């Protein structure tokens, strides 16, 4: 991104979602941008019903890459506006669902994104993680792992109590 003409044309920066701060743009740090649903819908509709392509739109709205817009358009075509929404709650997927998604991808040769669209997921990187876990550990890798700090075993607790008594 070229910051040399920042002061000349700083209005294009206001198309960014409110979570992005101007100070981050000035220093050029690497950060993840979270785009609002309204912003996504605006760009997708402008792409589908306007006369600008991916590159022109991403340049117009000062986006670093065309990839997000391409993903949004694909999701919108299959799932509608729901495909552009961020899901705030982490959904737990069953082992069978994960296995079905991984097997679909392996059997059909579909990409991560195509598989995500097929299974109504808006985050194709989940499938990437599931596939890696499946290849590394088999079905066991798809099972949910316990969260939080593991509890101490009863043997260790008994040993500590004996030491305190001594």
HELIX and SHEET records of a PDB file:
HELIX    1   1 UNK A   10  UNK A   15  5                                   6    
HELIX    2   2 UNK A   22  UNK A   27  1                                   6    
HELIX    3   3 UNK A   37  UNK A   49  1                                  13    
HELIX    4   4 UNK A   54  UNK A   60  1                                   7    
HELIX    5   5 UNK A   67  UNK A   79  1                                  13    
HELIX    6   6 UNK A   80  UNK A   84  5                                   5    
HELIX    7   7 UNK A   95  UNK A  108  1                                  14    
HELIX    8   8 UNK A  112  UNK A  118  1                                   7    
HELIX    9   9 UNK A  124  UNK A  137  1                                  14    
HELIX   10  10 UNK A  138  UNK A  142  5                                   5    
HELIX   11  11 UNK A  154  UNK A  165  1                                  12    
END                                                                             
